[in-house]
Amino acid sequence: MTKFEKLKEKLLTRPKDMRFEDVSTLLRNYGFENARTKGSHFIFTDNKSVISIPVHNNTVKRIYLEKIIKILNMEG
């Protein structure tokens, strides 16, 4: 199982929070790029969707993980 597949599985377990580095890796593998950063908010886009992710203590909270799952059509 690749690192990307493990990260995908971890995201789908809907953890309380997740490391920003892991979230960023997932988004980049799905074609998103960091369009800009303003303060603690990272704006990712793939020319169709835009998601703003606030990062504090190098973690992303569950509510934003849920939004990522929805945008990536990973819901089961």
N, C-alpha and C positions, 0 to 999 in steps of 0.2 A: 504494500500500500504506500503510495507516494505521500510526501508531506502535504501537498495540496489536498489530497483526498482526506487525510486526517484532520486538516483544518476545517474542511467542509463538514465532516461528521461532527466535529466539536461545535461548530456554529449551529447545526441542526438540533443539538441537545439543549439549545437555548440556555446557556450558562448565565449566571448573574452578571458577569462582565468578561471581557476578553482583551488580551493585549492588543494595542493599536497596531503593532508590527504585523501580527497575524491577520487582522482585519484588512490592513492595507495590501498584504500579499494576496488574499482572497479576491479583493476587488480588482487588483491589477490582472490577475489571471482571468477574470471575466471581462476584460477590456476597458476597465475604468482607469482614469488617470487623475492625479491630484491637480486639479485646475488651478487652485490657489489655496493659500492658508491665511487666515486672518485671526490673530490671537490664538486661541485654543481650538478654533474650528477649522477643520480640513474639509474642503469642498471637492468631491469626486464627481466626475462626469464621464459619460460614454457617448455623448452626442444625442442621446435619447432621454436619459435620466440624469438627474442631479441629486446628490445626497450630501447633506452637511453633517459632519460627525464631530461633536465636541469631544476633546480628549483631555482628561484630567488624570494625573498620576499614571500616565501611559496606559490607561485602560478605556475601553468603550463600554458603556452601560447596555443592559439588556434591551431597553426600548429601541436603541439604534440598531442593535443586532436584529431585532424583529423587522425593522424597516428594510434592512439589507436583504433579509430572507425574502421579503415580499417583492422588492425590486428585482432580485435575481430569479424570481419565480421558482423558489426552492420549496414552497409550501407543499405539504403532503396531503 
